[in-house]
Amino acid sequence: MILTIYIIILSYFILGGISFYLIYRNKDTQTALKNRDKFISYFIIINTIFFSIVFYPIIFHYLALLIILVGLMEVVKLFRQSGYANRGFFIFSIFVFILLSGGFICFSRMEKTLVLFTFLVLSIFDAFSQICGQLMGKHKIFPSISPGKTVEGLIGGALIAIASSLLLGELNVMDNIHTLLLASGIVVFAFAGDTVTSLYKRKYRVKDFSNLIPGHGGFLDRFDSLIAGATFIAILDFAGI
């Protein structure tokens, strides 16, 4: 089962790699290299988390703690760099971050097939929303908050992720309708999490949280959708749904 699912994900990566090549083949060298580094680092991250969930779930729990800790450091760093501006907004942001972090930590200790299902749906959504946005994106969703997000990217990424959830059915004991509904909820929370972190960066007038991950806008920028999507699953679990 795991081998089949990994082959599916590897196929998605190959498709994504071809798409990125077509998108950036005529771009300047610096842009092409940045996106190459982004693709490589993303591949390493996905594989690290995938195999930690499958073979050593406790490692994923520690990775979740690391993501929360580094993400918190990035949030505080921007606040300090701003000269401690927008204190009320910062306090509210920390409150929200703590709530989401609690959900993410609880999620990291849940049954590994559900954790893996959620992680893969999120990863597919993240990757293909960007690819679809680059290939077809024309209509901005929130131009002043996140200029790179487009309606076409959101719809394309969501449809591919939700449809792909059916290919991951062996990880889930639910019927197809409930699987699609679960994947849809994950996508909605993931998009909300990504948008909220973009809002935080715009509030403090920066493009990236940090340069800790090559090609990405920081640790939190890479994992914001995972934290939010995982919290959705934790809420369902807490509610007994």
C-alpha positions, 0 to 999 in steps of 0.5 A: 500500500505504502509503495503504491502511494509513494509511486503516485506521489513520485509521479506527481513530482515528475509531473510537477518538475516538468511543469516547472521546467516549462514555466521557467525555461525562458526566464532569467538564470537567477529566477530559474535557479531559485525555482530549481532550488525551491523544487529540490528543497520541497522534494527533500521536505516531502520525502523526509516527512513522508517517511517519518510518518510511515516508519517513525511517527514519533519523529514526525511529532518532533518535527511538528514541534520543530516547525512550531518553534522555528515558526514562532521565532520567525513571527517574533523576529518580524515583530522585533525588526519592525520596532515592535509596531502593531502590538495589538495585531501581534498579540492577536497573531500570537494567540491564533498561532498558539491555538493552531500550534496546539491543533498541529501538535495533537494532529502529530500524535494521531493515527498515522494513516490519517496523518499521512492522508492529510499531509499528502492532500495538503502537499498536492494542493500546495504544489498544484495551486502554484503550478496552475497559478503559474500556467493559467493564473489571471485573476488575483484573489487578494492582490494587496495581501498575496499577489501571487495567489490567483483564482485559477491556481486555487481552483486548479490546486483544490480540484487536483488535491480533492480528486487525488484524495480518492487515489489515497483511499487505502489510507482512509476507511471512509466512503468516497463522499466522506473522503472528498468532504474531508479533503475539501475541508483540509484544502479550505483550512490550508488556503486560510492558513496560507493567506493569514501568514501572507497577511502577517508578512504584509502587515510588517512589510516583508516578502519572506519570513526568513531564508532558512529554506532555499527558494521558500519564504521561510519555515512558516511560509513552507508549513503554514498550510500544513499547520492549518490543515492539520488543525482542521483534522484535530478539531474534527477529532476533538468533536468526535466527528 
